[in-house]
Amino acid sequence: MGLFTRPIVTGQNSLPYRARAGEGFFANIIVATLPDSASTVTVAQMAGGVLQGNFTAGRVCTTPTAALILANATDMDIGDSFVIMVSMVAAFALTWSAGSSVTLLGRATSLAASSGFIVVTRTGAATVSWNVL
């Protein structure tokens, strides 16, 4: 399962075409539980669309490298993005660290006992941004 697949859609009175920016949707959601330790998020965990942490202390997670993300998102053009939901169950936060060729934007922390979103955007031929909302 890839991270980003541009689906074929049909608009009103039109021929099928590859979806464009803004025509995304959530489908086949799988919750991936993050380990209760410092770790690197895997592409397989990202592919389910939801990352969940139930930590016993504050933790640091590193994003996958841009190369790994893009190798699993072959339909992504520069400017395309996808969303991952993050759910922090316990009263401990998650601090993000950037993998190689990944730029962190927004907050560097997913807040304790809350949920939010990460927008992953292809910003160049071999780079992505990881925007924590």
OpenMM code with the backbone's topology and positions (N, CA, C; nanometers):
from openmm import Vec3, app, unit

residues = "MET GLY LEU PHE THR ARG PRO ILE VAL THR GLY GLN ASN SER LEU PRO TYR ARG ALA ARG ALA GLY GLU GLY PHE PHE ALA ASN ILE ILE VAL ALA THR LEU PRO ASP SER ALA SER THR VAL THR VAL ALA GLN MET ALA GLY GLY VAL LEU GLN GLY ASN PHE THR ALA GLY ARG VAL CYS THR THR PRO THR ALA ALA LEU ILE LEU ALA ASN ALA THR ASP MET ASP ILE GLY ASP SER PHE VAL ILE MET VAL SER MET VAL ALA ALA PHE ALA LEU THR TRP SER ALA GLY SER SER VAL THR LEU LEU GLY ARG ALA THR SER LEU ALA ALA SER SER GLY PHE ILE VAL VAL THR ARG THR GLY ALA ALA THR VAL SER TRP ASN VAL LEU".split()
positions = [
    Vec3(0.0856, -0.1172, 0.0000),
    Vec3(0.0000, 0.0000, 0.0000),
    Vec3(0.0900, 0.1232, 0.0000),
    Vec3(0.0684, 0.2150, -0.0928),
    Vec3(0.1476, 0.3360, -0.1013),
    Vec3(0.0931, 0.4446, -0.0108),
    Vec3(0.1736, 0.5477, 0.0079),
    Vec3(0.1320, 0.6613, 0.0892),
    Vec3(0.0414, 0.7568, 0.0139),
    Vec3(0.0617, 0.7660, -0.1168),
    Vec3(-0.0125, 0.8635, -0.1956),
    Vec3(-0.0391, 0.8021, -0.3312),
    Vec3(-0.1644, 0.7744, -0.3595),
    Vec3(-0.2037, 0.7237, -0.4900),
    Vec3(-0.3097, 0.8166, -0.5443),
    Vec3(-0.2854, 0.8681, -0.6608),
    Vec3(-0.3794, 0.9613, -0.7214),
    Vec3(-0.4938, 0.8793, -0.7817),
    Vec3(-0.6129, 0.8808, -0.7190),
    Vec3(-0.7234, 0.7985, -0.7694),
    Vec3(-0.7815, 0.8538, -0.8994),
    Vec3(-0.8482, 0.7674, -0.9717),
    Vec3(-0.9215, 0.8075, -1.0912),
    Vec3(-1.0618, 0.8482, -1.0455),
    Vec3(-1.1053, 0.9667, -1.0826),
    Vec3(-1.2368, 1.0170, -1.0439),
    Vec3(-1.3127, 1.0621, -1.1679),
    Vec3(-1.4422, 1.0734, -1.1540),
    Vec3(-1.5261, 1.1229, -1.2623),
    Vec3(-1.6113, 1.2355, -1.2078),
    Vec3(-1.5989, 1.3527, -1.2644),
    Vec3(-1.6809, 1.4664, -1.2252),
    Vec3(-1.8130, 1.4632, -1.3001),
    Vec3(-1.8981, 1.5554, -1.2690),
    Vec3(-2.0259, 1.5628, -1.3388),
    Vec3(-2.0017, 1.5861, -1.4871),
    Vec3(-2.0610, 1.5015, -1.5690),
    Vec3(-2.0532, 1.5152, -1.7150),
    Vec3(-1.9116, 1.5244, -1.7692),
    Vec3(-1.8181, 1.4496, -1.7067),
    Vec3(-1.6814, 1.4536, -1.7565),
    Vec3(-1.6259, 1.3125, -1.7694),
    Vec3(-1.5198, 1.3007, -1.8422),
    Vec3(-1.4500, 1.1740, -1.8548),
    Vec3(-1.3666, 1.1502, -1.7290),
    Vec3(-1.3348, 1.0253, -1.6981),
    Vec3(-1.2488, 0.9970, -1.5816),
    Vec3(-1.1141, 1.0678, -1.5945),
    Vec3(-1.0622, 1.1130, -1.4804),
    Vec3(-0.9321, 1.1799, -1.4780),
    Vec3(-0.8657, 1.1522, -1.3440),
    Vec3(-0.7349, 1.1754, -1.3371),
    Vec3(-0.6633, 1.1596, -1.2102),
    Vec3(-0.7019, 1.2746, -1.1183),
    Vec3(-0.7302, 1.2428, -0.9910),
    Vec3(-0.7716, 1.3444, -0.8945),
    Vec3(-0.6678, 1.4560, -0.8863),
    Vec3(-0.7163, 1.5767, -0.8618),
    Vec3(-0.6298, 1.6943, -0.8473),
    Vec3(-0.6255, 1.7354, -0.7003),
    Vec3(-0.5396, 1.8295, -0.6692),
    Vec3(-0.5308, 1.8813, -0.5326),
    Vec3(-0.6680, 1.9268, -0.4861),
    Vec3(-0.7024, 1.8935, -0.3617),
    Vec3(-0.8309, 1.9336, -0.3048),
    Vec3(-0.9410, 1.8319, -0.3255),
    Vec3(-0.9131, 1.7259, -0.4007),
    Vec3(-1.0146, 1.6238, -0.4239),
    Vec3(-0.9845, 1.4968, -0.3436),
    Vec3(-0.9100, 1.5125, -0.2348),
    Vec3(-0.8720, 1.3988, -0.1523),
    Vec3(-0.9845, 1.3541, -0.0604),
    Vec3(-0.9639, 1.2378, 0.0003),
    Vec3(-1.0617, 1.1837, 0.0927),
    Vec3(-0.9922, 1.0839, 0.1843),
    Vec3(-1.0558, 1.0549, 0.2994),
    Vec3(-1.0052, 0.9526, 0.3896),
    Vec3(-1.0695, 0.8198, 0.3525),
    Vec3(-0.9908, 0.7145, 0.3440),
    Vec3(-1.0436, 0.5818, 0.3159),
    Vec3(-0.9509, 0.4785, 0.3784),
    Vec3(-1.0088, 0.3675, 0.4205),
    Vec3(-0.9304, 0.2549, 0.4734),
    Vec3(-0.8352, 0.2976, 0.5855),
    Vec3(-0.8884, 0.3622, 0.6867),
    Vec3(-0.8079, 0.4115, 0.7991),
    Vec3(-0.7611, 0.2942, 0.8851),
    Vec3(-0.6327, 0.2935, 0.9179),
    Vec3(-0.5751, 0.1935, 1.0077),
    Vec3(-0.4950, 0.2704, 1.1132),
    Vec3(-0.5229, 0.2450, 1.2409),
    Vec3(-0.4527, 0.3126, 1.3501),
    Vec3(-0.3229, 0.2372, 1.3798),
    Vec3(-0.2110, 0.3079, 1.3747),
    Vec3(-0.0806, 0.2509, 1.4093),
    Vec3(-0.0400, 0.3048, 1.5455),
    Vec3(-0.0128, 0.2155, 1.6391),
    Vec3(0.0293, 0.2557, 1.7728),
    Vec3(0.1803, 0.2769, 1.7741),
    Vec3(0.2206, 0.3967, 1.8159),
    Vec3(0.3633, 0.4276, 1.8260),
    Vec3(0.4208, 0.3609, 1.9502),
    Vec3(0.5456, 0.3141, 1.9447),
    Vec3(0.6055, 0.2506, 2.0623),
    Vec3(0.6272, 0.3517, 2.1748),
    Vec3(0.6249, 0.3033, 2.2970),
    Vec3(0.6448, 0.3879, 2.4144),
    Vec3(0.7945, 0.4057, 2.4395),
    Vec3(0.8622, 0.4608, 2.3382),
    Vec3(1.0070, 0.4851, 2.3448),
    Vec3(1.0422, 0.5803, 2.2308),
    Vec3(1.1635, 0.6318, 2.2321),
    Vec3(1.2087, 0.7122, 2.1183),
    Vec3(1.2101, 0.6211, 1.9964),
    Vec3(1.1610, 0.6709, 1.8833),
    Vec3(1.1508, 0.5833, 1.7662),
    Vec3(1.1473, 0.6656, 1.6379),
    Vec3(1.1537, 0.5944, 1.5267),
    Vec3(1.1347, 0.6544, 1.3949),
    Vec3(1.0048, 0.6006, 1.3389),
    Vec3(0.9193, 0.6904, 1.2937),
    Vec3(0.7926, 0.6499, 1.2331),
    Vec3(0.8241, 0.5778, 1.1026),
    Vec3(0.7548, 0.4671, 1.0783),
    Vec3(0.7767, 0.3928, 0.9550),
    Vec3(0.6743, 0.4342, 0.8496),
    Vec3(0.7073, 0.4069, 0.7251),
    Vec3(0.6146, 0.4342, 0.6167),
    Vec3(0.4887, 0.3483, 0.6332),
    Vec3(0.5049, 0.2255, 0.6797),
    Vec3(0.3885, 0.1389, 0.7029),
    Vec3(0.2945, 0.1994, 0.8069),
    Vec3(0.3498, 0.2590, 0.9126),
    Vec3(0.2655, 0.3248, 1.0134),
    Vec3(0.1925, 0.4439, 0.9526),
    Vec3(0.2614, 0.5216, 0.8697),
    Vec3(0.2005, 0.6385, 0.8061),
    Vec3(0.0877, 0.5989, 0.7108),
    Vec3(0.1040, 0.4862, 0.6429),
    Vec3(0.0105, 0.4466, 0.5381),
    Vec3(-0.1312, 0.4236, 0.5899),
    Vec3(-0.1471, 0.3925, 0.7173),
    Vec3(-0.2801, 0.3721, 0.7730),
    Vec3(-0.3574, 0.5005, 0.7952),
    Vec3(-0.2866, 0.6125, 0.8013),
    Vec3(-0.3528, 0.7414, 0.8149),
    Vec3(-0.3671, 0.7940, 0.9557),
    Vec3(-0.3447, 0.7092, 1.0585),
    Vec3(-0.3569, 0.7548, 1.1979),
    Vec3(-0.2397, 0.7002, 1.2789),
    Vec3(-0.1702, 0.7896, 1.3487),
    Vec3(-0.0651, 0.7521, 1.4433),
    Vec3(-0.1172, 0.7806, 1.5834),
    Vec3(-0.1029, 0.6839, 1.6731),
    Vec3(-0.1534, 0.7034, 1.8093),
    Vec3(-0.0440, 0.6724, 1.9100),
    Vec3(-0.0282, 0.7619, 2.0085),
    Vec3(0.0688, 0.7421, 2.1151),
    Vec3(-0.0007, 0.7377, 2.2499),
    Vec3(0.0374, 0.6417, 2.3305),
    Vec3(-0.0129, 0.6297, 2.4676),
    Vec3(0.1097, 0.6126, 2.5564),
    Vec3(0.1842, 0.7224, 2.5719),
    Vec3(0.3161, 0.7181, 2.6324),
    Vec3(0.3118, 0.7291, 2.7846),
    Vec3(0.4175, 0.6746, 2.8483),
    Vec3(0.4330, 0.6861, 2.9932),
    Vec3(0.5246, 0.8028, 3.0298),
    Vec3(0.5784, 0.8694, 2.9281),
    Vec3(0.6629, 0.9883, 2.9447),
    Vec3(0.6680, 1.0587, 2.8097),
    Vec3(0.7176, 1.1819, 2.8076),
    Vec3(0.7338, 1.2508, 2.6800),
    Vec3(0.8283, 1.1728, 2.5898),
    Vec3(0.7999, 1.1681, 2.4612),
    Vec3(0.8817, 1.0902, 2.3675),
    Vec3(0.9213, 1.1739, 2.2464),
    Vec3(1.0291, 1.1332, 2.1810),
    Vec3(1.0737, 1.1948, 2.0567),
    Vec3(1.0578, 1.0911, 1.9463),
    Vec3(0.9929, 1.1307, 1.8382),
    Vec3(0.9806, 1.0458, 1.7201),
    Vec3(1.0433, 1.1185, 1.6022),
    Vec3(1.1178, 1.0441, 1.5235),
    Vec3(1.1795, 1.0985, 1.4038),
    Vec3(1.0935, 1.0615, 1.2839),
    Vec3(1.0790, 1.1545, 1.1912),
    Vec3(1.0047, 1.1261, 1.0690),
    Vec3(1.0875, 1.0315, 0.9822),
    Vec3(1.0231, 0.9592, 0.8913),
    Vec3(1.1019, 0.8860, 0.7928),
    Vec3(1.1792, 0.9858, 0.7066),
    Vec3(1.2789, 0.9412, 0.6371),
    Vec3(1.3512, 1.0303, 0.5457),
    Vec3(1.2606, 1.0658, 0.4282),
    Vec3(1.2900, 1.1758, 0.3640),
    Vec3(1.2130, 1.2143, 0.2458),
    Vec3(1.2248, 1.1064, 0.1377),
    Vec3(1.3418, 1.0458, 0.1250),
    Vec3(1.3606, 0.9405, 0.0241),
    Vec3(1.2650, 0.8240, 0.0481),
    Vec3(1.2487, 0.7822, 0.1730),
    Vec3(1.1557, 0.6731, 0.2042),
    Vec3(1.0112, 0.7130, 0.1767),
    Vec3(0.9758, 0.8345, 0.2169),
    Vec3(0.8382, 0.8814, 0.1938),
    Vec3(0.8093, 0.8858, 0.0442),
    Vec3(0.8986, 0.9458, -0.0326),
    Vec3(0.8737, 0.9631, -0.1761),
    Vec3(0.8803, 0.8315, -0.2526),
    Vec3(0.9610, 0.7364, -0.2059),
    Vec3(0.9657, 0.6044, -0.2700),
    Vec3(0.8327, 0.5313, -0.2563),
    Vec3(0.7562, 0.5689, -0.1537),
    Vec3(0.6262, 0.5064, -0.1296),
    Vec3(0.5103, 0.5969, -0.1672),
    Vec3(0.5392, 0.7067, -0.2331),
    Vec3(0.4366, 0.8017, -0.2771),
    Vec3(0.4697, 0.8441, -0.4198),
    Vec3(0.4767, 0.7464, -0.5081),
    Vec3(0.5278, 0.7705, -0.6433),
    Vec3(0.4368, 0.8592, -0.7281),
    Vec3(0.3092, 0.8729, -0.6918),
    Vec3(0.2187, 0.9607, -0.7666),
    Vec3(0.2298, 1.1073, -0.7253),
    Vec3(0.3067, 1.1367, -0.6202),
    Vec3(0.3146, 1.2749, -0.5717),
    Vec3(0.3935, 1.3641, -0.6649),
    Vec3(0.3339, 1.4755, -0.7006),
    Vec3(0.4040, 1.5811, -0.7726),
    Vec3(0.4436, 1.6881, -0.6718),
    Vec3(0.5351, 1.7751, -0.7083),
    Vec3(0.5729, 1.8857, -0.6205),
    Vec3(0.4476, 1.9684, -0.5916),
    Vec3(0.4222, 1.9935, -0.4641),
    Vec3(0.3035, 2.0669, -0.4209),
    Vec3(0.1907, 1.9767, -0.3734),
    Vec3(0.1947, 1.8472, -0.4072),
    Vec3(0.0927, 1.7530, -0.3584),
    Vec3(0.1164, 1.7249, -0.2111),
    Vec3(0.0095, 1.6899, -0.1402),
    Vec3(0.0211, 1.6601, 0.0025),
    Vec3(-0.0785, 1.5527, 0.0421),
    Vec3(-0.0541, 1.4938, 0.1582),
    Vec3(-0.1504, 1.4032, 0.2203),
    Vec3(-0.1489, 1.4299, 0.3700),
    Vec3(-0.2520, 1.3817, 0.4379),
    Vec3(-0.2721, 1.4132, 0.5796),
    Vec3(-0.2641, 1.2859, 0.6629),
    Vec3(-0.2012, 1.2978, 0.7777),
    Vec3(-0.1977, 1.1911, 0.8781),
    Vec3(-0.2569, 1.2498, 1.0055),
    Vec3(-0.3444, 1.1763, 1.0705),
    Vec3(-0.3970, 1.2198, 1.2005),
    Vec3(-0.3052, 1.1658, 1.3103),
    Vec3(-0.2846, 1.2460, 1.4141),
    Vec3(-0.2064, 1.2040, 1.5305),
    Vec3(-0.2951, 1.2163, 1.6532),
    Vec3(-0.3029, 1.1096, 1.7312),
    Vec3(-0.3830, 1.1085, 1.8537),
    Vec3(-0.2920, 1.0748, 1.9708),
    Vec3(-0.2808, 1.1683, 2.0639),
    Vec3(-0.2019, 1.1452, 2.1849),
    Vec3(-0.2995, 1.1154, 2.2979),
    Vec3(-0.2993, 0.9936, 2.3474),
    Vec3(-0.3986, 0.9484, 2.4444),
    Vec3(-0.3656, 0.9954, 2.5857),
    Vec3(-0.2440, 0.9751, 2.6281),
    Vec3(-0.2052, 1.0043, 2.7665),
    Vec3(-0.1610, 1.1495, 2.7837),
    Vec3(-0.1207, 1.1803, 2.9042),
    Vec3(-0.0830, 1.3169, 2.9398),
    Vec3(0.0638, 1.3456, 2.9096),
    Vec3(0.1164, 1.2888, 2.8000),
    Vec3(0.2546, 1.3125, 2.7623),
    Vec3(0.2608, 1.3470, 2.6143),
    Vec3(0.3455, 1.4434, 2.5804),
    Vec3(0.3539, 1.4941, 2.4435),
    Vec3(0.4543, 1.4149, 2.3602),
    Vec3(0.4437, 1.4353, 2.2302),
    Vec3(0.5352, 1.3767, 2.1329),
    Vec3(0.6095, 1.4904, 2.0640),
    Vec3(0.7421, 1.4868, 2.0699),
    Vec3(0.8234, 1.5871, 2.0015),
    Vec3(0.8761, 1.5258, 1.8726),
    Vec3(0.8621, 1.6011, 1.7627),
    Vec3(0.9044, 1.5520, 1.6308),
    Vec3(1.0469, 1.5930, 1.6008),
    Vec3(1.1204, 1.5038, 1.5373),
    Vec3(1.2548, 1.5299, 1.4879),
    Vec3(1.2529, 1.4966, 1.3386),
    Vec3(1.3178, 1.5784, 1.2581),
    Vec3(1.3119, 1.5611, 1.1129),
    Vec3(1.4140, 1.4603, 1.0627),
    Vec3(1.3661, 1.3675, 0.9788),
    Vec3(1.4553, 1.2767, 0.9078),
    Vec3(1.5260, 1.3532, 0.7965),
    Vec3(1.6171, 1.2884, 0.7294),
    Vec3(1.6955, 1.3508, 0.6234),
    Vec3(1.6059, 1.4066, 0.5126),
    Vec3(1.6292, 1.5318, 0.4746),
    Vec3(1.5581, 1.6044, 0.3681),
    Vec3(1.4107, 1.6290, 0.3991),
    Vec3(1.3764, 1.6264, 0.5274),
    Vec3(1.2410, 1.6608, 0.5741),
    Vec3(1.2506, 1.7911, 0.6516),
    Vec3(1.1627, 1.8856, 0.6223),
    Vec3(1.1583, 2.0138, 0.6929),
    Vec3(1.0365, 2.0145, 0.7846),
    Vec3(1.0599, 2.0375, 0.9142),
    Vec3(0.9491, 2.0493, 1.0089),
    Vec3(0.8884, 2.1883, 0.9998),
    Vec3(0.7565, 2.1942, 0.9930),
    Vec3(0.6833, 2.3205, 0.9930),
    Vec3(0.5786, 2.3160, 1.1036),
    Vec3(0.5235, 2.4310, 1.1363),
    Vec3(0.4206, 2.4351, 1.2408),
    Vec3(0.4819, 2.4096, 1.3763),
    Vec3(0.4114, 2.3339, 1.4575),
    Vec3(0.4625, 2.2993, 1.5905),
    Vec3(0.5578, 2.1809, 1.5790),
    Vec3(0.6556, 2.1750, 1.6634),
    Vec3(0.7455, 2.0592, 1.6676),
    Vec3(0.6931, 1.9540, 1.7639),
    Vec3(0.5754, 1.9787, 1.8217),
    Vec3(0.5215, 1.8888, 1.9235),
    Vec3(0.3754, 1.8576, 1.8958),
    Vec3(0.3410, 1.7288, 1.9102),
    Vec3(0.1999, 1.6887, 1.9143),
    Vec3(0.1629, 1.6875, 2.0622),
    Vec3(0.0681, 1.7703, 2.0989),
    Vec3(0.0372, 1.7975, 2.2392),
    Vec3(-0.0217, 1.6770, 2.3111),
    Vec3(0.0042, 1.6697, 2.4416),
    Vec3(-0.0483, 1.5624, 2.5259),
    Vec3(-0.2002, 1.5654, 2.5277),
    Vec3(-0.2597, 1.4479, 2.5393),
    Vec3(-0.4049, 1.4317, 2.5531),
    Vec3(-0.4816, 1.5144, 2.4495),
    Vec3(-0.4406, 1.5025, 2.3248),
    Vec3(-0.5059, 1.5788, 2.2184),
    Vec3(-0.4909, 1.5037, 2.0864),
    Vec3(-0.5515, 1.5586, 1.9849),
    Vec3(-0.5310, 1.5041, 1.8512),
    Vec3(-0.5072, 1.6203, 1.7556),
    Vec3(-0.4468, 1.5901, 1.6453),
    Vec3(-0.4177, 1.6917, 1.5460),
    Vec3(-0.3811, 1.6258, 1.4149),
    Vec3(-0.3322, 1.7054, 1.3238),
    Vec3(-0.3003, 1.6549, 1.1911),
    Vec3(-0.1588, 1.6913, 1.1522),
    Vec3(-0.1018, 1.6086, 1.0654),
    Vec3(0.0265, 1.6365, 1.0016),
    Vec3(0.0000, 1.6401, 0.8521),
    Vec3(0.0443, 1.7460, 0.7875),
    Vec3(0.0334, 1.7562, 0.6425),
    Vec3(0.1728, 1.7338, 0.5852),
    Vec3(0.1864, 1.6274, 0.5065),
    Vec3(0.3135, 1.5956, 0.4419),
    Vec3(0.3037, 1.6444, 0.2976),
    Vec3(0.3938, 1.7354, 0.2582),
    Vec3(0.3897, 1.7968, 0.1254),
    Vec3(0.5219, 1.7748, 0.0536),
    Vec3(0.5126, 1.7358, -0.0718),
    Vec3(0.6346, 1.7259, -0.1530),
    Vec3(0.6753, 1.8670, -0.1919),
    Vec3(0.7954, 1.9070, -0.1526),
    Vec3(0.8411, 2.0435, -0.1764),
    Vec3(0.9480, 2.0527, -0.2840),
    Vec3(1.0030, 1.9406, -0.3266),
    Vec3(1.1063, 1.9388, -0.4290),
    Vec3(1.1245, 1.7981, -0.4814),
    Vec3(1.2219, 1.7793, -0.5682),
    Vec3(1.2444, 1.6479, -0.6275),
    Vec3(1.2744, 1.5416, -0.5218),
    Vec3(1.3405, 1.5807, -0.4137),
    Vec3(1.3803, 1.4847, -0.3111),
    Vec3(1.3542, 1.5369, -0.1707),
    Vec3(1.2590, 1.6308, -0.1554),
    Vec3(1.2331, 1.6908, -0.0242),
    Vec3(1.0837, 1.6936, 0.0060),
    Vec3(1.0523, 1.6891, 0.1353),
    Vec3(0.9151, 1.7020, 0.1815),
    Vec3(0.9116, 1.7911, 0.3051),
    Vec3(0.7940, 1.8478, 0.3321),
    Vec3(0.7729, 1.9172, 0.4595),
    Vec3(0.6791, 1.8333, 0.5434),
    Vec3(0.6920, 1.8473, 0.6756),
    Vec3(0.6129, 1.7735, 0.7750),
    Vec3(0.5538, 1.8817, 0.8640),
    Vec3(0.4299, 1.9215, 0.8334),
    Vec3(0.3668, 2.0352, 0.8993),
    Vec3(0.2717, 1.9866, 1.0082),
    Vec3(0.3103, 2.0070, 1.1338),
    Vec3(0.2310, 1.9633, 1.2484),
    Vec3(0.1301, 2.0733, 1.2805),
    Vec3(0.0025, 2.0418, 1.2639),
    Vec3(-0.1035, 2.1405, 1.2881),
    Vec3(-0.1604, 2.1253, 1.4275),
] * unit.nanometer
topology = app.Topology()
chain = topology.addChain("A")
for resn in residues:
    res = topology.addResidue(resn, chain)
    for name in ("N", "CA", "C"):
        topology.addAtom(name, app.Element.getBySymbol(name[0]), res)
